[in-house]
Amino acid sequence: MLNEKNLQSHELIGLSAKVKKIKGLIVDESKNTITIWDKKKEIIIPKKNNEFEINVEKKIIIINGESIAQRPYDRLKKKNKVKNKW
């Protein structure tokens, strides 16, 4: 289940988001940017120096862009990394 504790390590594409006055659907994500579709055009927004309001199950979660400023694959990999116990 997606919540505020695991959102930073989750895939953001497909979620509803708002940053500054731009509101729409996240359609792409790179290491440094998030692309939002606002029903008219795609807008590329830098992660750095921005806060993103993500709508998850009728709840708004605010994420600092710098905390997710890495490739989505690497962010997911960090969460699931298992240490060798040998």
Protein Blocks (a to p, Z undefined) as FASTA:
>chain_A
ZZfklmmmpcfehpacdehjbccddfbdcfkbccddehlaccdddfehpacdddeehiac
dddfklmgccfklmmmmmmpccdfZZ
